[in-house]
Amino acid sequence: MASLRALAVALLMGATVLAQQATQLRADASSGQAYGVGRTPTAEEIKAWDISIGPTGEELPQGKGTVREGALLYRSKGCAGCHGANAVDGKAPILKSKAPPNADVWARGRILPLRAPHATTVWDYINRGMPLNREGTLTPDEVYSLTAYLLFINDVIKEDDVLDATTLPKVKMPIGTDYASLPDWKPKTPRLKGYLAEVAPKQKQQ
């Protein structure tokens, strides 16, 4: 019985302390004082995290890349190991459309270098998301080159085109302004219409 009373007293005291701390934190917040947790990030840290690239490409770093260099990097950086030697026969999503170039862009498959609304989107994705488990290790030149290679094999740019911070944003993407329209949606709708019909067969194959 005594142990239960002691436990009750300890819980009561703990709750009182937490309540006092919460009151103090609210008071500090209202007066503009810091919570005393963490620190202000440095300018260098903010710059390292601020890697988003918009459609205009004004955030793009200096550097350049070619299709030839991108083809070599596609193999040396391990891209072929996941996406396949020809970008169509790997376990990861294909990166080259199997449909003829004159086919409607929506019939050419869910290919990033085709469906991306801007060429800078392709650069941004490679820069932040590749290679798998080694994200962020590519240099700007390497990202420009890989972007050039993927755009070339999908007939978006010519083989001798050079991509940099000036030329990349000017690349005209195949999708143009034919973006996907927003579907009608109702509360509790779990998936977009047709999602399971497209994804389920692939999941079964895996």
Summary of the structure (lengths in Angstrom):
residues: 206
radius of gyration: 25.8
end to end distance: 60.4
largest distance: 86.0
contacts: 491
relative contact order: 0.13
helix: 47%
strand: 3%
